[in-house]
């Protein structure tokens, strides 16, 4: 399933990681580029 996720703080980043682990495609957004880069390294767009 393709999902979009807004907010990659402590809780949001963990939720994105779980979605990726479950095989979902995630497009992530956050106000800080550093947070986005962390989840991109794990497979998010």
N, CA, C and O atoms as CSV, one atom per row, in Angstrom:
chain,resi,resn,atom,element,x,y,z
A,1,UNK,N,N,0.851,-1.164,0.000
A,1,UNK,CA,C,0.000,0.000,0.000
A,1,UNK,C,C,0.900,1.231,0.000
A,1,UNK,O,O,1.929,1.245,0.676
A,2,UNK,N,N,0.525,2.254,-0.744
A,2,UNK,CA,C,1.261,3.514,-0.765
A,2,UNK,C,C,0.669,4.448,0.283
A,2,UNK,O,O,-0.541,4.673,0.315
A,3,UNK,N,N,1.528,4.986,1.135
A,3,UNK,CA,C,1.068,5.849,2.218
A,3,UNK,C,C,1.890,7.125,2.263
A,3,UNK,O,O,3.069,7.126,1.907
A,4,UNK,N,N,1.266,8.211,2.703
A,4,UNK,CA,C,1.968,9.456,2.980
A,4,UNK,C,C,1.974,9.668,4.477
A,4,UNK,O,O,1.009,9.330,5.163
A,5,UNK,N,N,3.066,10.232,4.989
A,5,UNK,CA,C,3.177,10.431,6.432
A,5,UNK,C,C,3.756,11.811,6.700
A,5,UNK,O,O,4.792,12.173,6.142
A,6,UNK,N,N,3.093,12.579,7.550
A,6,UNK,CA,C,3.539,13.926,7.899
A,6,UNK,C,C,3.953,13.936,9.359
A,6,UNK,O,O,3.187,13.535,10.235
A,7,UNK,N,N,5.173,14.398,9.615
A,7,UNK,CA,C,5.674,14.496,10.983
A,7,UNK,C,C,6.571,13.329,11.321
A,7,UNK,O,O,6.104,12.200,11.473
A,8,UNK,N,N,7.848,13.593,11.437
A,8,UNK,CA,C,8.821,12.528,11.659
A,8,UNK,C,C,9.589,12.721,12.956
A,8,UNK,O,O,10.802,12.517,13.010
A,9,UNK,N,N,8.888,13.108,13.975
A,9,UNK,CA,C,9.506,13.204,15.300
A,9,UNK,C,C,9.740,11.816,15.860
A,9,UNK,O,O,9.773,10.839,15.112
A,10,UNK,N,N,9.898,11.726,17.133
A,10,UNK,CA,C,10.185,10.439,17.775
A,10,UNK,C,C,9.113,9.396,17.446
A,10,UNK,O,O,9.438,8.267,17.078
A,11,UNK,N,N,7.864,9.762,17.575
A,11,UNK,CA,C,6.789,8.810,17.327
A,11,UNK,C,C,6.577,8.579,15.831
A,11,UNK,O,O,6.404,7.438,15.402
A,12,UNK,N,N,6.590,9.640,15.041
A,12,UNK,CA,C,6.352,9.513,13.607
A,12,UNK,C,C,7.394,8.670,12.902
A,12,UNK,O,O,7.055,7.846,12.053
A,13,UNK,N,N,8.659,8.866,13.244
A,13,UNK,CA,C,9.735,8.090,12.621
A,13,UNK,C,C,9.587,6.605,12.948
A,13,UNK,O,O,9.845,5.753,12.097
A,14,UNK,N,N,9.181,6.299,14.156
A,14,UNK,CA,C,8.969,4.899,14.547
A,14,UNK,C,C,7.800,4.288,13.784
A,14,UNK,O,O,7.853,3.124,13.386
A,15,UNK,N,N,6.756,5.065,13.584
A,15,UNK,CA,C,5.600,4.566,12.841
A,15,UNK,C,C,5.962,4.317,11.379
A,15,UNK,O,O,5.537,3.324,10.789
A,16,UNK,N,N,6.747,5.221,10.799
A,16,UNK,CA,C,7.192,5.030,9.418
A,16,UNK,C,C,8.039,3.768,9.316
A,16,UNK,O,O,7.875,2.992,8.375
A,17,UNK,N,N,8.934,3.555,10.262
A,17,UNK,CA,C,9.782,2.361,10.243
A,17,UNK,C,C,8.937,1.092,10.281
A,17,UNK,O,O,9.217,0.135,9.559
A,18,UNK,N,N,7.924,1.082,11.106
A,18,UNK,CA,C,7.057,-0.103,11.195
A,18,UNK,C,C,6.295,-0.331,9.890
A,18,UNK,O,O,6.151,-1.469,9.445
A,19,UNK,N,N,5.808,0.745,9.280
A,19,UNK,CA,C,5.113,0.616,7.999
A,19,UNK,C,C,6.044,0.063,6.925
A,19,UNK,O,O,5.643,-0.795,6.138
A,20,UNK,N,N,7.280,0.547,6.888
A,20,UNK,CA,C,8.261,0.041,5.927
A,20,UNK,C,C,8.552,-1.435,6.176
A,20,UNK,O,O,8.645,-2.219,5.232
A,21,UNK,N,N,8.694,-1.810,7.437
A,21,UNK,CA,C,8.954,-3.209,7.788
A,21,UNK,C,C,7.815,-4.125,7.353
A,21,UNK,O,O,8.031,-5.294,7.032
A,22,UNK,N,N,6.600,-3.581,7.347
A,22,UNK,CA,C,5.427,-4.363,6.950
A,22,UNK,C,C,5.222,-4.373,5.436
A,22,UNK,O,O,4.240,-4.934,4.948
A,23,UNK,N,N,6.144,-3.755,4.687
A,23,UNK,CA,C,6.101,-3.813,3.236
A,23,UNK,C,C,5.371,-2.685,2.537
A,23,UNK,O,O,5.138,-2.761,1.330
A,24,UNK,N,N,5.006,-1.641,3.262
A,24,UNK,CA,C,4.318,-0.508,2.652
A,24,UNK,C,C,5.322,0.459,2.042
A,24,UNK,O,O,6.462,0.556,2.495
A,25,UNK,N,N,4.883,1.178,1.002
A,25,UNK,CA,C,5.690,2.246,0.425
A,25,UNK,C,C,5.264,3.539,1.109
A,25,UNK,O,O,4.079,3.871,1.123
A,26,UNK,N,N,6.220,4.271,1.676
A,26,UNK,CA,C,5.903,5.462,2.460
A,26,UNK,C,C,6.575,6.688,1.852
A,26,UNK,O,O,7.775,6.685,1.576
A,27,UNK,N,N,5.779,7.732,1.651
A,27,UNK,CA,C,6.295,9.041,1.267
A,27,UNK,C,C,6.185,9.905,2.512
A,27,UNK,O,O,5.093,10.110,3.042
A,28,UNK,N,N,7.322,10.410,2.975
A,28,UNK,CA,C,7.366,11.099,4.265
A,28,UNK,C,C,7.647,12.588,4.102
A,28,UNK,O,O,8.342,13.004,3.175
A,29,UNK,N,N,7.094,13.385,5.019
A,29,UNK,CA,C,7.329,14.828,5.050
A,29,UNK,C,C,7.560,15.263,6.487
A,29,UNK,O,O,6.909,14.785,7.416
A,30,UNK,N,N,8.502,16.181,6.645
A,30,UNK,CA,C,8.748,16.804,7.938
A,30,UNK,C,C,9.290,18.204,7.687
A,30,UNK,O,O,9.806,18.487,6.606
A,31,UNK,N,N,9.177,19.065,8.662
A,31,UNK,CA,C,9.713,20.420,8.524
A,31,UNK,C,C,11.230,20.442,8.495
A,31,UNK,O,O,11.827,21.388,7.982
A,32,UNK,N,N,11.857,19.413,9.037
A,32,UNK,CA,C,13.319,19.382,9.073
A,32,UNK,C,C,13.856,18.345,8.086
A,32,UNK,O,O,13.413,17.197,8.068
A,33,UNK,N,N,14.812,18.771,7.274
A,33,UNK,CA,C,15.402,17.884,6.261
A,33,UNK,C,C,16.126,16.707,6.912
A,33,UNK,O,O,16.151,15.610,6.355
A,34,UNK,N,N,16.708,16.926,8.072
A,34,UNK,CA,C,17.443,15.857,8.766
A,34,UNK,C,C,16.532,14.671,9.081
A,34,UNK,O,O,16.928,13.519,8.906
A,35,UNK,N,N,15.329,14.947,9.538
A,35,UNK,CA,C,14.378,13.871,9.851
A,35,UNK,C,C,14.005,13.086,8.601
A,35,UNK,O,O,13.888,11.862,8.641
A,36,UNK,N,N,13.819,13.791,7.498
A,36,UNK,CA,C,13.460,13.126,6.245
A,36,UNK,C,C,14.613,12.248,5.769
A,36,UNK,O,O,14.388,11.125,5.317
A,37,UNK,N,N,15.827,12.740,5.863
A,37,UNK,CA,C,16.996,11.968,5.430
A,37,UNK,C,C,17.126,10.666,6.212
A,37,UNK,O,O,17.526,9.646,5.652
A,38,UNK,N,N,16.796,10.691,7.489
A,38,UNK,CA,C,16.885,9.477,8.316
A,38,UNK,C,C,15.928,8.400,7.833
A,38,UNK,O,O,16.309,7.233,7.746
A,39,UNK,N,N,14.687,8.772,7.516
A,39,UNK,CA,C,13.732,7.755,7.060
A,39,UNK,C,C,13.971,7.374,5.601
A,39,UNK,O,O,13.646,6.259,5.193
A,40,UNK,N,N,14.538,8.290,4.812
A,40,UNK,CA,C,14.899,7.935,3.437
A,40,UNK,C,C,15.967,6.848,3.437
A,40,UNK,O,O,15.947,5.954,2.591
A,41,UNK,N,N,16.887,6.925,4.375
A,41,UNK,CA,C,17.946,5.915,4.479
A,41,UNK,C,C,17.372,4.541,4.807
A,41,UNK,O,O,18.003,3.517,4.544
A,42,UNK,N,N,16.173,4.525,5.382
A,42,UNK,CA,C,15.527,3.261,5.746
A,42,UNK,C,C,14.557,2.775,4.673
A,42,UNK,O,O,13.990,1.689,4.793
A,43,UNK,N,N,14.364,3.590,3.607
A,43,UNK,CA,C,13.533,3.138,2.495
A,43,UNK,C,C,12.341,4.005,2.148
A,43,UNK,O,O,11.645,3.719,1.174
A,44,UNK,N,N,12.085,5.048,2.904
A,44,UNK,CA,C,10.967,5.941,2.591
A,44,UNK,C,C,11.381,6.898,1.473
A,44,UNK,O,O,12.565,7.057,1.176
A,45,UNK,N,N,10.388,7.522,0.869
A,45,UNK,CA,C,10.648,8.522,-0.171
A,45,UNK,C,C,10.449,9.897,0.401
A,45,UNK,O,O,10.617,10.890,-0.307
